[in-house]
């Protein structure tokens, strides 16, 4: 096994204080799936009647748990979430389907929840069978021991190559009652989400029906998890789920069934903040990352075109290695704009690194100062902005640099 990777220099200096949600309990334990001496399975025990929404990978090779969750999502109710790390249970054929069913059977016996209200997620190595029998006894203990203040342990248990647990929270007014939104995520590599990130689970006590949750989640993901990339690779296991216990109704929060209800405006904005916070933490834990990079594109023909150009820049190994080398090589940004397949005019293009305009009107900026730009590139947070000059389309995405450590981590991943 490769030696442990040091905590990302971009990691937050402290974990947020996560206010417990009444009736929602968490526990984490060791099932020995892949790792020894660390937690690798977690459960979230949800109150009866909890509403659920989810978005999942659009990979054509999804994992067995993704298929399971998609099938159960139509019911709109959840009683138990089980997540394991170390094995993705992906590309495992009929064996994977059987192990998913066995996991649900064990979870059902432990919790009393029906199959249709059990949600499963797995993350880790692709292509290796998951021995679900390892969950025997473990899930019984976890369900019995689960606590309302256990969410931080749950965040640690779902880590794989992550170097820190990812948590975010918000409190917001809903119809005169304070409600909580708590979220956790994992992800560091194989990050170019397509509907979600590798794994993320968000919980609220707001009494919001499943259809309204689904509409908000599907919209919110586009500007958060679907706007980040570490290495341009979409996981087979991308899963983002939102659970609403409804417990705040006992304190007077209104039950809401329609996503268009104006009373949801503040909640939707808070959900956006939580998802964006988690998405940024995933990028800041990008395998080998040393710099956090935002890429803004303006003046494209459409917003969709702007996003494709922004992702072309953010996914470019040449752009990312230039950032790692603290080299303001704006020529690589020009290359990435040109290859994106969207309309661009060389003679209208302008590029900024932070506050410094390095190119304009298809040429190096006359006022370009190499020393000032090099000093900017030595910072941890790098902003790249591109003006296309053809329309009103805008987009913003986030990425990290590409370092030698990324190659080492992934070269040793199965060792």
N, C-alpha and C positions, 0 to 999 in steps of 0.2 A: 504494500500500500504506500502511495506517495506521502511524503511528510505533509503536515497540515499547512495550509496557506495562511499567512498573517491576515489579520483583520484589515479590510479595505481602509486606506487613508481617508476615503470619502464618507466613512460610516458616521452616523450621528453620535454625538458624545454621550447621549443618555437615551434611555427608552422612555416613551411617553407614559404618563399615568393613565391607565385604561380603566375607566369607571365600570364596575360590573353591571351587567344587564340581568335583572331579576329573572330567575328561572332558567337561565342559560348557563350550562356547566361544561367545563373542559377538563381533560386529563391527558397526560402523555406518558408513554412507557416504552419498554424495550421488548421487541419481538424477535430481534436478531435477524432481520431480513437481509441486511448486508453489513451493517455497521456493528461493531462490538463496543460495549461500554458507553453507549449513548442512546438517547431516546430516538425511536424511529417510527412510532405510530401514535396518533392522537385521535381523540374523539371529541365531538361537540354534541352534548345531549340537549336537545331542543324541546321546549314545552309543546304540548299537544296543540295543534292548530297553527303552528308556525307556517307562514307563507314562504315560498321560495321562488327565486328566479336565477337564471344562469346563462352564460354564454361560453362557448367551447371552441376549441381549435377547428379550423376549416381544413386542416391537413387531411389528405386522402388516406392517410394511414393512422387513424386515431387509435388510442388505447382502448382496452376493454372497459375500464372504468368510465371513460368518456361516453361510450355507447350506452352503458348502464344509466348514467345520469341523464342523458338525453331522453331515454325512454321514460324515466320516472318524472321528469320535469313537467310533463303534461298534467300530472295530478295536482301540482301547485302546493303540495304540503310536504313538510319534512319533520322528522322526529330525531334523526341521528345522522351525523356526518362522521365518516371514518377516513383518515388519510394516513398513508404510509410513505416513507421515503426509502431510498436505496434500490427500489425496483419499480419501473414504470408500468409493468404489466402491459406492455405495448409490443406489437408484432409477436404475439405469443399464441395466435390461432385459437383453436378450440380449447386448448389448455388454459388460455387467458380468460376465456368466457367462463369456464368451469371454476377457476379460482376466484373470479369476481362473485359468482353465485355462492360459493362456499363462504367467502368473506361476509356476504350479506346474511347468510344463514346463521353464522356465528354471532354476528352483530345483532340479529333479530332475537336470538335466544338470550343474549346478554341484556337487551334493552326492552324487549317486548314490542318493538316497533315492527310494523309490517314491511315487507320488501319494498313496496311502492313508496315508502317514506324514508328509506335509507339511501343516503348518497355517499358515493365512494370516490376517492381520488388517489392516484399513485404517482410517484415521481422517482426518477433514478435511471438506472441502466435500461436501455431498450433491448428487447430480444431474448431476455433470460426469463424462464418460467418463474412465477411468483408462488411460493409455497404457502398458501393461505392457511394451512393447518397450524402455522406458527401463531396465528391469532387466537387459537383455542386457549381459554383461560385468561389470556391477556386482556381481551375486550371485556370480559366479565369484571375483572378488577378495575379497569379504567372507568367503566360506567358506574360502578359502585363508588369509586373514589373521586369522581369528577366534582369540581368546585367552581363556583361563580368567578373566582379570581384566578383561574388557571390559564388565561389566554396567552400570557407570555410564554409559558411552557409549551403550549401548543405551537406557537410560532417557531420555537427552536426545534421542535420535533419534526417539522416538515422540511427542514433545511437539507440540502445535499452539498453542493460546492459553495453555498452561501457562506459568508464569513461573519454575518451578523443577522439576528432575527429582525423582521420587518413588521412594524406595527404602526397604526395611525388611528386617530380618534377625533370625533367632533361631537359637539352638543348643539342642538338647534331647537328653536321653538316650532311646535306644530299645533296650530289651533289653540295657542295659549298654554300648552304643556311642553315642558322640556323633554326631548327625546335624545337618545344616544346612538351614535353610529361608531362601531369598532371594526377595524379591519386588520387582517394579517396577510402576508404574501411570502412566497419564496421564489427565488429565481436569481441566477447569476450568469448562466450560459445557456445556449440554445434559446436566445431571446430575440425574436422578431415577431411579436404576437400578432395573431390573426383571429380576432374575436376576444382574446383575453391574454393574460400572461400565463406563465407556467402553472402556478397555482395561487389563487387568492380567494379568501373567504371573508365576507363582510356581514356583520350582524347588527340589527337594530331592534329596539323595543317599540318602534312605531307600528300602529295598526294599519298597515297598508296591504291591500289585496295583491295576490300574485300577478295579475295582468298589469297593474300599475307599476309594480316593482320591475317587471320584465321590460316595460317600455322605458323606464328611467335608466335601467342598467345598460340596455342596448345602445341608448344614446350616449351615456356618460363614458362608455369604454372607448369611443372613437378619439376623444381628446386626451386620453390618459394612457391606458395600457396599449392601445393600438397606435400610439404615437411614440413608442420607445423601441430601440433596437440596441442590442449589444454586439451581435455577430451575424445578423441577417437570417438566422435559422429559426424556423417556426417549429415549436415542439409538437410532438404527437399527443401531448397530455394537457395542453392549455385549457385551464378551467378557472372560471371566475363565477362565484356564486354569492347571492345576496339573500339573507334569511331575515324575516321580520317576525318576531315573536308576538307582537301585538300587546305586550304587557303594559305599555303606557296608556292603554285604554282605561285601565283601572284608576289612573290618575287624571282622567278627563280628556286625553288626546282623542280627536275624532277619527273614526274609522273611514278610510278613504279607499275607494275602488277605482277611481278614474285618474289616469296619469295627467290629464289636463286640468285637474282641480287646482285652482289658484293657491289653495292652502299648501300645496306641495312645493311651491317655488323655493322656499328657504331650505327645505329638506333636500331637494334636488341639487342645489348649489353646494350644500355641505357634503353630499355624496360625491360630487365632482372633486371637492378638495381632498377627501379621504383617498379616492382612487388615484388622483394625481400624486399625492404624497407617497403612496405605496409604489406607484410606477417609477417615480424618481429614485426611491430607495433601491429598486431592482437595478436600475442603471448604475447607481453609485456603488453597487456590489458586483458590477460586471467583472467577469473573471479577469484578473490582472489589472483592473482599472486603476488609473492614477489621476484621471481628469474627467470632469463632468462637462459634457458638451451639449449646448442647445443650438439647434439649427432652425433659423427662421427664414422663410421664403415669402417675398411680397411681390406683387405686380405680375403674377402669372395669369394665364387666361381664365382659369377657374380655381376654386379651392382644391378640387381633386388633383388638378395639374400641379399646384403648388406642393401638395403633400407628396406626390410622386417624386418631384425634384428634391424636396427636403430629404426624403428617405434615400434617394440616390446618393446624396452627399453623406448622410449619416452612416450608410452601409459601406461606403467606399473604404477598402483596406488602405488605400494610399492616403486618403484624407485622415483616417484614424491614426495611421502610423506617423504622419507628419505632426499631428497634435501630440502624440506620445514623445516625439523628438523635439517638441517645442519649436517647430519650424513653421512660420507663417507662409506656407507654400500655397498661395491662393490659386496657383495654376492647377492644382489638384481639384480645387472647388470648381473651377471652370470646366475641367474634364467631366466631373460628376454631373454638372448641369447639362452639359452637351449630350451625355449618354442616356439621360433619363427618358428620352422619347417624347418629351413635351416641347411645345413651341418655345423657342428662345432666340434672341437676337444678340449676337456677339457685341454689336456696337451700342447696345442699350444696357448691357449688364453692368451692375455695380456690386461690390463685395466689401463687407466690413468684418474685421476681427475685433470684437468688442466695440469701443467707440472710434476705432481707427478705420477710415476708409482706405482700403489698399488698392482698389481698382475701380475705375469709372469709365463709362463710354467706350468700353472695349479695350482699355489700356490701363497700365499701372497708373495709379493716382499721382499727379505731379507733385503732391505734397508728401508722398510716402516717405516714412522714416523707419528704416530697418531696425534701428536700436530701440525705438519706442515700441514697435510691434513685437520684437523679440522679448522685451520685458513683459509685455502683456501675456505672451504665450507661456511664460513660466508660472502663471497662476494655475490654481486648481480648477477654476470655473472658466470655461471658454465659450464665448458666444460668437457664432458665425451667422451673419445676415446677408442675404442675397436679394437684390432688387432685379427682377426680370424685365420690367418696363413695358409689359404688353397688356396688362389688364388689372383687375382688382382682386385676383385670387391670392389668398394668404394661407399659410400653414406653419405650424411649429412642431418639431419633434426633438427628442432627446436621445443622446447616445453617450458613449465613453470612448476613450482612446484604446488603441490596440497595442499591447505590449508583449514582450517576450514571455512574460509570465502566463499569458493566455495560452500560448503554445505549450508551455510546460504542463499546465493544469490539464489540458485536453489530451496531450500526448500520454499522460499517466492515468487517465480517467479510469480505465479498467484494470490497471496494474495492481 
